[in-house]
Amino acid sequence: MFDGHASRDGAHTLPVEHGNAICYSGYRDGQSPIEGIYPSYNEVREDLAILSRNWRVLRVYDSGPHAELVLDVISKEGLDFKLMLGLDLAAEMSNPHCPWGAEFSEETLAENREHNHDQVDRAIALANKYRSIVFAVSVGNEASVEWTDHMVSVDRLIEHVQTLRSAIQQPITFCENYVPWTYKLEPLAAELDFLSVHTYPAWEYRSMHDALEYTKENYHSVVDHYPDKPVIITEAGWTTASNGRGIEPWNASEELQAQYYSELMEWTTREHVLTFVFEAFDEPWKGSPDPLEPEKHWGLFKLDRTPKLAMQSLYADRLSESTAPVE
């Protein structure tokens, strides 16, 4: 165990040394978890070689084939990474508050529950097989916030935590928007080793003028609610393009991303708040087919793995590269 700072009032114990952390999902053009088309071993190896220059802590979203391949590459290539596993939970209940629709038949919900049990089993297997790499397991990602399309009840999340707890040694968390932590997730928080918060000023119509202060407010709203529980940030970032869906086009650019990244890193490094930047690489499979869909453009690196502005000083040697697909 390593000491990690989790509040403005003092240090708590976290399961990983504080350092640069990033969310990693390696899907390239033509690849998608929805279609079951995954990156190759060599593609993941290339990605991790790029990230190893600046990061030592990674977060993946599931315990499926992509996550297993990432762990396999880290292990076989002897890479110096620690990794947070996740569960890719499907909806266990319908959610009429989801703007893009989340009404499901009972048959679908029953199938989803079986899928979720399988995710728990896979997480247990990977956490135990790669015990020296996996430093924590998240019991889900944004599965309780009001707008989610994969709603899971707090009681079921607690059941999943208890199943994990009985079978793995690693600490357990849950990754969620800052809002639910301050009311509905209190029973779940009591079962967790530390809490993981998401903060996205751009999605909440904030400009760069007050973006970092808003991030701090989001983070401290959870820290202050749980003074005895370690709190980290597992998603914070800025998109570089938008078609206007949820984020105005003027509020999405490489310049704004670079500024937010710089301010975020300065604050979180000074305060020792473990923070996973969202995200490593652009992912074209996300969101709508519109090429300017904001969901596709949160990466610090473009789809061809060349650096955006925030990374250009550190990765100047890659500026002229156009990475060909790796078989």
C-alpha positions as CSV (number, residue, x, y, z in Angstrom):
1,M,0.0,0.0,0.0
2,F,1.1,3.5,-0.7
3,D,0.1,6.8,0.8
4,G,-2.1,9.0,-1.4
5,H,-3.7,12.3,-0.6
6,A,-7.5,12.2,-0.9
7,S,-8.7,15.4,0.8
8,R,-7.7,18.9,1.6
9,D,-7.4,18.0,5.3
10,G,-5.0,15.2,5.3
11,A,-3.6,12.0,3.7
12,H,-5.5,8.8,3.4
13,T,-4.2,5.4,2.3
14,L,-4.8,4.6,-1.4
15,P,-3.8,1.4,-3.1
16,V,-1.5,3.0,-5.6
17,E,1.3,5.6,-5.5
18,H,0.2,9.0,-6.7
19,G,1.3,9.8,-10.2
20,N,0.0,10.5,-13.7
21,A,-3.1,8.5,-14.5
22,I,-5.2,8.1,-17.6
23,C,-8.2,6.3,-19.0
24,Y,-7.3,3.9,-21.8
25,S,-9.6,2.4,-24.4
26,G,-7.7,1.3,-27.5
27,Y,-10.5,1.1,-30.2
28,R,-9.4,2.3,-33.6
29,D,-11.2,3.0,-36.8
30,G,-13.5,0.0,-37.6
31,Q,-13.2,-1.4,-34.1
32,S,-16.0,-1.3,-31.5
33,P,-16.9,-3.1,-28.3
34,I,-20.5,-3.1,-29.5
35,E,-19.5,-5.0,-32.6
36,G,-17.0,-7.2,-30.7
37,I,-14.1,-6.0,-32.9
38,Y,-11.1,-5.5,-30.7
39,P,-7.6,-4.0,-31.0
40,S,-4.8,-6.5,-31.8
41,Y,-2.0,-7.3,-29.4
42,N,0.4,-5.2,-31.4
43,E,-2.0,-2.2,-31.5
44,V,-2.3,-2.3,-27.7
45,R,1.5,-2.7,-27.4
46,E,2.0,0.3,-29.5
47,D,-0.5,2.3,-27.5
48,L,1.1,1.4,-24.2
49,A,4.5,2.2,-25.5
50,I,3.2,5.7,-26.2
51,L,1.6,6.1,-22.8
52,S,4.5,4.7,-20.9
53,R,6.4,7.9,-21.6
54,N,4.2,9.9,-19.3
55,W,1.8,7.6,-17.4
56,R,2.1,4.7,-14.9
57,V,-1.5,4.3,-13.8
58,L,-4.2,3.2,-16.2
59,R,-8.0,2.7,-16.0
60,V,-10.0,0.4,-18.3
61,Y,-13.8,0.2,-18.3
62,D,-14.5,-3.5,-18.3
63,S,-13.2,-7.0,-17.7
64,G,-13.8,-8.3,-21.2
65,P,-11.5,-9.1,-24.0
66,H,-10.0,-5.6,-24.3
67,A,-9.1,-5.4,-20.7
68,E,-7.7,-8.9,-20.7
69,L,-5.5,-8.1,-23.7
70,V,-4.2,-4.9,-22.0
71,L,-3.2,-6.9,-19.0
72,D,-1.6,-9.6,-21.1
73,V,0.5,-7.0,-23.0
74,I,1.6,-5.3,-19.7
75,S,2.6,-8.7,-18.3
76,K,4.3,-10.2,-21.3
77,E,6.1,-7.0,-22.3
78,G,7.2,-6.2,-18.7
79,L,5.6,-2.7,-18.7
80,D,5.6,-0.6,-15.6
81,F,1.8,0.0,-15.3
82,K,-0.7,-0.4,-12.5
83,L,-4.3,-0.8,-13.7
84,M,-7.8,-0.3,-12.4
85,L,-10.3,-2.8,-13.8
86,G,-13.9,-2.1,-14.3
87,L,-17.3,-3.8,-14.8
88,D,-19.1,-3.0,-18.1
89,L,-22.6,-3.2,-16.5
90,A,-25.7,-3.4,-18.6
91,A,-29.0,-2.0,-17.5
92,E,-30.8,-3.9,-14.7
93,M,-33.7,-1.6,-14.7
94,S,-35.3,0.8,-17.2
95,N,-34.6,4.5,-16.8
96,P,-37.2,7.0,-18.2
97,H,-34.9,9.9,-17.4
98,C,-32.3,8.9,-20.0
99,P,-32.5,11.5,-22.8
100,W,-31.7,9.0,-25.6
101,G,-33.9,6.2,-24.3
102,A,-33.5,3.4,-21.8
103,E,-36.7,1.4,-21.7
104,F,-36.1,-2.4,-21.8
105,S,-38.2,-5.5,-21.8
106,E,-38.1,-7.8,-18.8
107,E,-36.4,-10.4,-21.0
108,T,-33.6,-7.9,-21.9
109,L,-33.2,-7.0,-18.3
110,A,-32.9,-10.6,-17.3
111,E,-30.2,-11.1,-19.9
112,N,-28.4,-8.0,-18.7
113,R,-28.3,-9.4,-15.2
114,E,-26.7,-12.5,-16.4
115,H,-24.2,-10.4,-18.4
116,N,-23.4,-8.5,-15.2
117,H,-22.8,-11.6,-13.2
118,D,-20.4,-12.7,-16.0
119,Q,-18.6,-9.4,-15.8
120,V,-18.1,-9.9,-12.0
121,D,-16.8,-13.4,-12.6
122,R,-14.4,-12.1,-15.3
123,A,-13.2,-9.3,-13.0
124,I,-12.5,-11.8,-10.3
125,A,-10.5,-14.0,-12.6
126,L,-8.4,-11.1,-14.0
127,A,-7.8,-9.5,-10.6
128,N,-6.5,-12.8,-9.3
129,K,-4.5,-13.7,-12.4
130,Y,-2.8,-10.3,-12.6
131,R,-2.6,-9.5,-8.9
132,S,0.7,-7.6,-9.3
133,I,-0.8,-5.3,-12.0
134,V,-4.4,-4.7,-10.9
135,F,-4.4,-2.3,-8.0
136,A,-8.2,-1.9,-7.7
137,V,-11.5,-2.9,-9.2
138,S,-14.4,-0.6,-10.0
139,V,-17.9,-2.2,-9.6
140,G,-19.2,-0.1,-12.5
141,N,-19.2,3.1,-14.4
142,E,-21.9,5.8,-14.4
143,A,-24.6,3.2,-13.6
144,S,-26.5,5.3,-11.1
145,V,-26.6,8.9,-12.4
146,E,-30.0,10.2,-13.4
147,W,-29.4,10.2,-17.2
148,T,-27.6,6.8,-17.5
149,D,-28.8,4.2,-20.1
150,H,-27.4,1.3,-17.9
151,M,-29.1,1.9,-14.6
152,V,-28.3,-0.5,-11.8
153,S,-29.9,-0.2,-8.3
154,V,-27.8,0.6,-5.3
155,D,-28.7,-2.7,-3.7
156,R,-27.5,-4.6,-6.7
157,L,-24.3,-2.6,-6.8
158,I,-23.7,-3.6,-3.2
159,E,-24.4,-7.2,-4.0
160,H,-21.7,-7.0,-6.7
161,V,-19.3,-5.4,-4.3
162,Q,-19.9,-8.2,-1.8
163,T,-19.3,-10.9,-4.4
164,L,-16.0,-9.2,-5.4
165,R,-15.0,-8.7,-1.8
166,S,-15.3,-12.4,-1.1
167,A,-13.0,-13.4,-4.0
168,I,-10.3,-10.7,-4.5
169,Q,-7.7,-9.0,-2.4
170,Q,-7.7,-5.6,-4.2
171,P,-9.6,-2.6,-3.0
172,I,-13.0,-1.9,-4.6
173,T,-14.5,1.4,-5.8
174,F,-17.3,2.7,-8.0
175,C,-16.8,5.3,-10.8
176,E,-19.6,7.9,-10.9
177,N,-20.6,11.5,-11.6
178,Y,-20.2,13.6,-8.5
179,V,-23.9,14.2,-7.9
180,P,-25.2,10.8,-6.9
181,W,-22.4,10.4,-4.3
182,T,-24.0,13.2,-2.2
183,Y,-27.3,11.4,-1.7
184,K,-28.3,8.1,-3.2
185,L,-24.9,6.3,-3.1
186,E,-24.4,6.7,0.6
187,P,-25.2,3.0,1.3
188,L,-22.8,1.9,-1.5
189,A,-20.1,4.2,-0.3
190,A,-20.1,2.5,3.1
191,E,-19.1,-0.8,1.3
192,L,-16.3,0.7,-0.7
193,D,-12.6,1.2,0.0
194,F,-12.4,4.5,-1.8
195,L,-14.7,6.7,-4.0
196,S,-14.2,7.6,-7.6
197,V,-15.6,10.9,-9.0
198,H,-16.3,12.1,-12.6
199,T,-16.3,15.8,-13.4
200,Y,-16.9,17.4,-16.8
201,P,-17.3,21.2,-16.8
202,A,-17.8,21.3,-20.6
203,W,-20.9,19.0,-20.4
204,E,-22.4,21.4,-17.8
205,Y,-22.0,24.4,-20.0
206,R,-19.0,25.8,-18.2
207,S,-16.3,27.8,-20.1
208,M,-12.6,27.7,-19.4
209,H,-13.1,30.8,-17.3
210,D,-14.4,28.8,-14.4
211,A,-13.7,25.2,-15.5
212,L,-11.1,24.3,-12.9
213,E,-13.0,25.9,-10.0
214,Y,-16.0,23.9,-11.0
215,T,-14.0,20.8,-11.0
216,K,-12.7,21.6,-7.6
217,E,-16.3,22.2,-6.4
218,N,-17.4,18.8,-7.8
219,Y,-14.5,17.0,-6.1
220,H,-14.9,18.7,-2.8
221,S,-18.7,18.1,-2.7
222,V,-17.9,14.4,-2.4
223,V,-14.8,14.8,-0.1
224,D,-16.8,17.0,2.3
225,H,-19.7,14.5,2.3
226,Y,-17.3,11.6,3.2
227,P,-14.6,13.1,5.4
228,D,-13.2,9.7,6.4
229,K,-13.2,8.1,2.9
230,P,-10.5,8.4,0.3
231,V,-11.7,10.2,-2.9
232,I,-10.1,10.2,-6.3
233,I,-11.0,11.5,-9.7
234,T,-11.5,8.8,-12.4
235,E,-12.6,11.1,-15.3
236,A,-11.8,14.7,-16.1
237,G,-11.1,16.1,-19.5
238,W,-12.1,18.4,-22.4
239,T,-13.2,17.5,-25.9
240,T,-11.6,19.0,-28.9
241,A,-14.5,19.0,-31.3
242,S,-18.3,19.2,-31.1
243,N,-21.3,19.3,-33.4
244,G,-23.2,21.2,-30.8
245,R,-24.8,18.2,-29.1
246,G,-24.4,19.0,-25.4
247,I,-21.3,21.2,-25.9
248,E,-21.2,24.3,-28.0
249,P,-18.7,24.1,-30.9
250,W,-16.8,27.2,-29.6
251,N,-16.2,25.5,-26.3
252,A,-14.4,22.5,-27.8
253,S,-10.8,22.8,-29.2
254,E,-7.3,21.6,-28.8
255,E,-6.4,25.0,-27.2
256,L,-9.1,24.6,-24.6
257,Q,-8.2,21.0,-23.9
258,A,-4.5,22.0,-23.4
259,Q,-5.4,24.8,-21.0
260,Y,-7.7,22.6,-18.9
261,Y,-5.2,19.8,-18.9
262,S,-2.5,22.1,-17.7
263,E,-4.6,23.6,-15.0
264,L,-6.0,20.3,-13.9
265,M,-2.5,18.7,-13.6
266,E,-1.1,21.7,-11.7
267,W,-3.9,21.5,-9.1
268,T,-4.1,17.7,-8.7
269,T,-0.3,17.3,-8.5
270,R,0.0,20.0,-5.9
271,E,-2.8,18.6,-3.8
272,H,-1.9,14.9,-4.5
273,V,-5.4,14.1,-5.9
274,L,-5.0,10.9,-8.0
275,T,-6.7,11.9,-11.2
276,F,-7.4,9.8,-14.4
277,V,-7.5,12.1,-17.4
278,F,-10.2,11.3,-19.9
279,E,-8.8,10.0,-22.2
280,A,-5.8,8.7,-24.0
281,F,-7.0,8.3,-27.6
282,D,-9.9,9.5,-29.7
283,E,-12.5,6.8,-30.2
284,P,-14.5,7.0,-33.5
285,W,-17.1,4.3,-32.4
286,K,-18.6,6.4,-29.8
287,G,-21.8,8.5,-30.0
288,S,-23.7,9.3,-33.2
289,P,-22.3,8.8,-36.8
290,D,-21.6,12.6,-37.0
291,P,-17.8,12.9,-37.3
292,L,-17.9,16.0,-35.0
293,E,-19.8,14.1,-32.3
294,P,-18.1,15.3,-29.0
295,E,-17.9,11.8,-27.6
296,K,-15.4,10.9,-30.3
297,H,-12.8,13.6,-29.5
298,W,-11.7,13.5,-25.8
299,G,-8.3,11.9,-26.5
300,L,-5.1,13.6,-25.8
301,F,-4.0,11.8,-29.0
302,K,-5.7,11.7,-32.3
303,L,-7.0,8.5,-33.9
304,D,-3.7,8.1,-35.8
305,R,-1.8,8.3,-32.4
306,T,-0.3,11.7,-33.1
307,P,-0.4,14.1,-30.2
308,K,-2.9,16.9,-29.8
309,L,-1.7,20.3,-28.6
310,A,-1.7,19.3,-24.9
311,M,0.9,16.6,-25.6
312,Q,2.9,18.2,-28.4
313,S,5.8,19.4,-26.2
314,L,6.3,16.0,-24.7
315,Y,5.7,14.1,-27.9
316,A,7.3,16.4,-30.4
317,D,9.0,13.4,-32.1
318,R,5.5,12.0,-33.1
319,L,4.2,15.2,-34.7
320,S,5.2,14.3,-38.2
321,E,4.2,10.6,-37.8
322,S,1.1,9.2,-39.3
323,T,0.8,5.8,-37.6
324,A,-0.2,3.0,-40.0
325,P,-2.5,0.4,-38.7
326,V,-0.6,-2.4,-36.9
327,E,-1.6,-5.9,-37.7
